[in-house]
Amino acid sequence: MTDALTVATMLIGGMVILLAIGAPISISVALPSAISMVYVLGFEDGALASAQRMFNGVNSFALLAIPFFILAGVIMNNGGIAIRLINLAKVLVGRTPAPLVQTGVLASMLFGAVSGSAVATAAAVGSTTAPIQAKQGYDPAFSAAANVAAAPSGLLIPPSNTLIIYALASGGTSVGALFLAGYVPGILWGLTCMTVVYFYARRHPELKAERWTRPREALIIFLQALPALSLIVVVIGGIVSGFFTPTEGSAVAVVYALLLSFIYRSIKVKDLPGILMNAARTSSVVIFLIGVSTIMSFVMSFTRIPALLADSLFGWTDSKVVVLLIMMIVLLIIGIPLDATPAILIFTPIFLPIAVSYGVDPVHFGIMMVFNLSIAVISPPSAPVLFVGAQVANVDIAPVVAKLLPFMGVLVILLLIITFVPELSLWLPRLLGFL
């Protein structure tokens, strides 16, 4: 018990101190984990075990899916795919109130599902729609807030790197089941944002709906966007049908996105080194985080921290509702300074065994975690998506935060619904035989 308390203090205290002084998240996880390992096993054994755990943590064929999906997202972000999806969203939105903002929300869902990155979605969609919205009299702060709020839907709608990371951290939860489980919550996220925009537009009648797109024009726009949408069908359909694994599907996504960008003539061969370097930087950070988090997971398991925490919760309450609420609050708070990836890697080994002991399905718990952390990545003061959304709209953070609060309020309500109505997540994977 003493060792567990000491190790927990070293891990949490070390991370808090390092994050407070501005250290990178990966270092803030790595140093306390390695020091705790040395404290538990001694210097020689601790150093050797840390190296072994890091190697074992990244020595996974399934892990290759992450850099491939990241590369596919970077290619699509530079390949002219965003503007075609935005044009399609504008057609689908039609004459709804505040159509340009509604278009941005729907485009975020489409592009987020293709790219799998909230930050890339906020940058790609916001940089394209913000100037047009400003010219037509939309409040830049509200437009930016809607863009920020809608961007994380891509963390839930597959293919999602965040769900793949949870699958690894949870010890082998089916990626296919997680992908299918993410569809309904991800779509509900987007529809919730569109509902907030609708009620905002009701109070601003000057944001008039535009004309319906002519059928011939709509058909052309749909055909232009169809190849990009087909990427989702090819990749997810191949994974769900068992035609290829998630890793093989990620490689297919790269080839498909590259061919599509060349067909669109939006990427040239000379652009490839920069694209590869961009993807390599992002991938290396994620892979390193996965490696160092395995040290932390081992130390916590060795000192029985998850078991002791579970015993404490069991001793304090036997209510499943209370336990899940505690977990949600912790994830919402911890997800503000931490990115979704380290938060999942750190807290999945702690919370998942407790949740399972209360009868929560691991697939459902994964969706709950990702939904929690998706709200956290847009929450002030340190949310990366918030900063990117405000920057591309060329507005200050403070007015964007004020307009973002209604979105966050309804998303928290939706989080409660997703948490306590598990069938919203589980019915589709169950229907297709993944559960």
Order of alpha helices (4+ residues) and beta strands (2+ residues): alpha-alpha-alpha-alpha-alpha-alpha-alpha-alpha-alpha-alpha-alpha-alpha-alpha-alpha-alpha-alpha-alpha-alpha-alpha-alpha
